[in-house]
Amino acid sequence: MLQSVGYGADYLQNRIDREIMLAKPMGVIVETADETALILRAPLAPNANHKGTAFGGSLYSLAVLTGWAWITRFLATRALDADAVIQESNMRFLAPVHGEMRACIEIPGVADIDKFQRMLLRADRGRIRLLVNIHQGLRLATVFDGLFAAAMRRGLRLATVFDGLFAAAMRR
């Protein structure tokens, strides 16, 4: 059952500030968080490298955090008591960022979301691929593709669940 009221930008900003210690020094701000869009942004100054452009690690962290924020909000709006982590990822750096970083998630398709939720409810764990684009102004700067894993908290020891998912992924 979807309950999106109370799970908007303020909710996510509080979760991020409380649970992800790196977010505050990076200056991460939740711009938008609803069923149609999730956008995080961060200023250049605390994330600049020696060339005066955004540090690759900051761009990567913002992309992972955007994916984590989407899945965290998804779980909360459906009252699913689960934890989520990044399992694997790839990021392409297309252009340097000389200003504010703006990370936008590509909302997964209904079929992918339904499959993820069915896996989570049936097996107490599930995975979903999330795509995040980071822009500076109108210019696309990075493309992130990440596989996120979630596990229900029903007495499962989270590390064991993710170790099992990791082992299964390695066998492929």
C-alpha positions in Angstrom: 0.0 0.0 0.0 1.4 3.3 -1.1 1.5 6.1 1.5 3.5 9.0 0.0 2.3 11.8 2.4 5.0 12.6 4.9 7.8 11.0 2.8 8.9 14.0 0.7 12.0 16.1 0.6 12.0 16.9 4.3 11.7 13.3 5.3 14.6 12.3 3.1 16.7 15.2 4.1 16.3 14.2 7.8 17.1 10.5 7.0 20.2 11.5 5.0 21.5 13.9 7.6 21.0 11.3 10.4 22.2 8.2 8.6 24.8 9.2 6.0 27.6 11.2 7.8 29.3 12.2 4.5 26.2 14.1 3.3 26.6 17.1 5.6 30.2 17.9 4.7 29.3 17.5 1.0 26.4 20.0 1.4 23.8 17.5 0.0 20.3 19.0 -0.3 17.2 17.1 -1.2 15.6 19.3 -3.9 12.7 17.0 -4.9 11.3 13.7 -3.6 8.0 12.3 -4.8 6.7 9.5 -6.9 7.7 11.2 -10.2 11.2 12.6 -9.3 14.0 12.5 -6.9 16.7 15.1 -7.2 19.7 15.7 -4.9 22.1 18.6 -5.3 25.5 19.6 -3.8 27.6 22.7 -4.1 31.0 22.7 -5.8 33.1 24.3 -3.0 33.2 21.4 -0.5 33.4 18.9 -3.4 36.1 20.5 -5.5 39.4 18.8 -6.5 42.7 20.5 -7.2 41.6 21.5 -10.7 38.6 23.4 -9.4 36.1 20.9 -10.7 33.9 18.4 -8.9 36.0 15.5 -7.4 35.1 12.2 -9.0 34.5 10.6 -5.5 32.0 13.3 -4.7 30.1 12.8 -7.9 30.1 9.0 -7.3 28.9 9.6 -3.7 26.1 11.9 -4.8 25.0 9.3 -7.4 25.0 6.4 -4.8 23.2 8.6 -2.3 20.5 9.5 -4.8 19.9 5.8 -5.5 19.9 5.0 -1.8 17.4 7.9 -1.2 15.0 6.6 -3.9 15.0 3.0 -2.5 14.8 4.2 1.1 11.8 6.4 0.2 10.2 3.5 -1.8 10.5 1.2 1.2 9.1 3.8 3.6 6.1 4.7 1.5 5.1 1.0 1.4 5.8 0.3 5.1 8.5 -2.2 4.2 10.9 -2.6 7.1 14.1 -3.2 5.1 17.7 -2.0 4.7 19.2 -1.1 1.4 22.8 -1.0 0.1 24.6 -0.6 -3.1 25.8 -4.0 -4.5 27.5 -3.1 -7.7 27.9 0.0 -9.9 29.4 1.6 -12.9 29.8 5.3 -13.6 30.8 7.2 -16.7 32.3 10.6 -16.4 31.3 12.6 -19.5 32.2 16.2 -18.7 33.9 18.1 -15.8 31.5 19.9 -13.4 32.4 23.5 -12.7 29.4 24.3 -10.5 26.6 22.9 -8.5 26.0 19.1 -9.0 22.4 18.0 -9.6 21.7 14.3 -9.4 18.4 13.1 -10.9 17.2 9.5 -10.8 15.5 7.8 -13.7 12.5 6.3 -12.0 12.5 2.6 -12.8 9.7 1.1 -14.9 6.6 -0.4 -13.3 7.6 -3.9 -14.2 11.1 -3.5 -12.5 9.5 -2.0 -9.4 6.9 -4.7 -9.2 9.6 -7.4 -9.6 11.7 -5.8 -6.8 8.7 -5.6 -4.5 7.6 -9.2 -5.2 11.2 -10.5 -4.5 11.4 -8.5 -1.3 8.0 -9.8 0.0 8.5 -13.4 -1.1 12.2 -13.9 -0.3 12.8 -11.1 2.2 15.4 -9.7 -0.2 15.4 -8.1 -3.6 17.5 -6.2 -6.0 16.8 -3.3 -8.4 18.9 -1.5 -11.0 18.8 2.3 -10.6 20.1 4.9 -13.1 21.2 8.4 -11.9 22.4 11.2 -14.1 24.3 14.2 -12.7 24.1 17.5 -14.5 25.7 20.8 -14.2 23.1 23.2 -15.5 21.7 21.6 -18.6 24.9 19.6 -19.4 25.0 15.9 -18.6 28.2 15.3 -16.7 27.9 11.7 -15.4 25.8 8.5 -15.9 25.6 6.1 -13.0 24.2 2.6 -13.2 23.9 0.8 -9.8 22.4 -2.4 -8.6 20.9 -1.9 -5.1 20.0 -4.8 -2.8 17.5 -4.6 0.0 16.7 -7.1 2.9 13.8 -7.2 5.2 14.6 -6.9 8.9 12.6 -9.9 9.9 15.3 -11.3 12.2 17.7 -11.7 9.3 21.3 -10.7 10.0 21.9 -8.2 7.2 25.5 -9.0 6.6 24.6 -12.7 6.0 21.9 -11.8 3.5 24.2 -9.5 1.5 27.1 -12.0 1.7 24.8 -14.5 0.1 23.7 -12.0 -2.6 27.4 -11.2 -3.2 28.3 -14.9 -3.5 25.4 -15.4 -5.9 26.5 -12.5 -8.1 30.1 -13.8 -8.2 28.9 -17.2 -9.5 27.4 -15.5 -12.6 
